[in-house]
Amino acid sequence: MTLETPVQSIILIGKAGSGKSSIANMLSEGDITPQSMCEVGDDAQRVTSNITTVKGRKWTVCDTVGLGDLEGEGKKAVDPALDLLREALIRGKRGFHHIAYVVPLGKLTTTEHKNLYALFKATFAGAEENFVLLITHCPDRRWVDDNMEVIKQIFGDIPVAWCSFPFYAFRNSRRQEEDREERMKSLTGLEEQLWKLNRMATVPKLSDKETADDTTKENFEKALRFFLMVGEFITKAVLVILEVVLH
């Protein structure tokens, strides 16, 4: 006789295109399909623009807006991100077993993710016992073990989980079936990793909007301004190159 695994809850936070929605669909629905509740794209062009909470299978999953995606400048670009994060916390009235910072394997050591993780820690200060670093596009434990020292230098002493959920709608049927097999294997592994943490659900303490910590808010503003500035610079550079090529 096997005991039924109780439903657990997880909130997924990270940059656009990090794989949050793929994780949300896999945990809640058991696979990714064109009809999945959380929209998944083949690249970072299609991203979560709102908070989606899905209850299904053995999980309640909160998929949040991708950090660094917002358009606009200064305060106008910052307030929506803060509001959406607070909304996610309000929705999770019973708390979360896991508060996950999601990062792709290929972006693990970038300065951008170092800064975003600092904001993640500041936003969810007081709930460190429920933190987990969730590395996407990572097929096995061997890579994590081989690079654990580097991971700890960047993210500190935080539990690490990993997964790989490839989904490419344009691939032929054989490749799609191979991808599905990899997703199923990785889903089993991810669930086992999270369940082994044996956590209680907790509600992170976050100040009311009017009394939010000024330092945390200032850090959000600085980081998001930086992302917007870099994005604008890249766009202008591409336009200049196109103008030269076309003329």
N, C-alpha and C positions, 0 to 999 in steps of 0.2 A: 504494500500500500504506500502510495506517494502522497505527501502533503501538498496541498495546493498553495502555490506561491501567492502571497497577498499582493494586491495592487499597490504599486509604488508611484511616486510622482517625481517629475524632473522638470526643471526650467532650463532652457538652452539659450545661452547668451554668447555672442561673438560677432565678428565682422561679416558683412555680406559675402555670400559665396563660400562660407566656411563648411557648409554641410549640415547646418542645423535642421533644415526642413527634411532632409533625407533621413536623419536620425529620428525625427518626430514621426514620420510615416512608418518607418520600420518598427519602432517600439509600439506604436498604437495600433497599426493595421497589419503588421507582419510582413509587409512588402511595399514596394513603390510601384504605382500604376499611374496612367494618365488621369485617373479619377481620384487620386490621393487628395486628402483634405489639405495638406500643406504643399503649396506649389513648389515643384522642383524643376530646375533648369539644368542644361548641359554646361553652363558657365555662370559667371557672376552677374550676367546681365539681367537675369530674372531672380529677384530676391524678395524676401518677406518684407512687406511694407506695413504690416499690421501685426498685432499679437493674435495668435491662434492657439486655443486650448482644445486638445483632442483627448477624449476618454475612450479607451478601447483596450482589448486584450488584457495585459497585465499592467498597463501603464496609463497614467494621466500625464500628458506632455504639454508643456507650455512653450511654444515656439515664438521667439520675440523678434522684433525688427532688427535688421543688421546694423550694427554700429558703424558709423562713418558713411552711411548711405545718403544722409539727408542733404537736400539742396538748400541754398540760401546762404546768408552770411551772418556771423556773429550770433546774437541772442536768438534770432529767428530760427537758426539752424539747431540750436541747442535745446530749447525748451521742449519741442516735440519728443526728442529722445528721452529726456528726463521723465516726461509725462507717461510715455509708453512703458518705461521700466517700472514706474510706480504702479501703473495699472496692472502690470503682471503680478506684482506683489499683492495687490488688493484682491485679485482674482484667486490667488492661492491662499485663501483664508485658513485652510488646514495645514499650510506649510508645505515644504518640499523635502523629500528625502535626499534629493541631489540638486545642487546648484552648479550647473556645468558651464565652464568656459570652453567653447569649442574652437579649435584651431586646426587647419590642415597641416599635414606633415611637412609639406614643402614651404610653409610660411612660419614654422615654429620659432625660428631664431631672428625674425625680422624686428626692427626697432618699433614698427607700427604695433605689433602684437604685444611687445613688452609694455608699451604705453597703455594699450587698451586693457591689458590684464591689471595694471595698476589701478585703472578706473573701476574695473570689475571688483577688485578687493575693497576699494573705498566705498562703493555703492552697497555692497553686501557685508560690510563690517559687522561683526558679531555673529555671523553664521558660518565661520570658517570650518566648523566641524562637518559641514555638509558640502564643502567645495569638492569638485572633481575636475581635473583637466582631461578633456575628451579630444583625442587626436584622431582626425578623420584621414581617409586615404592611406591608412596604415594597416597592411594585411596581416601582420602577425606580431607576437610579443617580442620576438628576437630583436627587432629594430629598437623597440622601447628600452629593452634591457641594455643594449649596446650604447644607448645615448642617454641613459638615466642621469648621468652626472651633468651633462649639458642642460637637460630639462630642469633639474633642481637649481642650477645656477640662475636660470631665467625665471622660473615660476615658484621656487621655494619648495618646501616640504608639503606637497599636495598629492593626494592619490591620483594615479594616472590610469585612464582607460583608453581603449583604442578600437577602431572599427574601419571597415571598408565597404561602402555600399555603392558600387558602380551602377549607373543607370543612364543608358544612351538609347533613346527611342529610335534613332536612325540606323542602328546596327541590324545586321541580318538575324534571322531567328536563332541560328546556332550560337552566335555571340551573345544574344540576349539571354539565352538559356544558361550559358556559362556565367554571365554576370549575375543571374538570379541565384545560381548555386553558391556563388561567392557571397552574395548578400545574406542568404540563409545561414551559412556557416558563420559569418561575422556577427549576425544578430544573436545567435546562440552564445557566442563568446562574449559579446558586450553585455548581455543580460546577466550572465554568470559573474562577470567582473563587478557589475553594479550591485548585485544581490549579496556578494561576498563582503561588501563594505558594511552590511548589517546596520543600517542607520534608522534613526527615528526621524519622522517629518518635523521640521521646525519652521517657524515663521520668522524670516529675517526682519530685524528691527531697522526701519527706515523712517526718518523724520517726515512730518507733514510737509507738503509742498512749500508752505509759507515759511517754515523754519528749517529748511534743508541746510545741511552743512555747507557753508560758503566755500570752503576749500575744495570739497568734492565737486561742487558745481563749477568752480573756476577751472578745475582740472579737465572736466568735460569740455568746457568751452575752448580751452587751449588745444586739446587733442583734436576736436572736431574741426576747428579752424584750420589746423595743420592738414588734416585729410582733404578738406575742401580746397585748400591752396594748392596742394600737390596735384589733385585731380584737374584743377583749372589749368595749371602749368602744362600738364601732359596733353590736355585737349588743344591748347594753343600751339604746342610744338607739332602735333600731328597736322593741324591745319596749315602751318607754315610749310611742312614737308610736302603736303599734297599740292599746295600752290606752286611750289618749285617744280614738282614732277609734272603737273598738268600744263605748265607753261614753258 
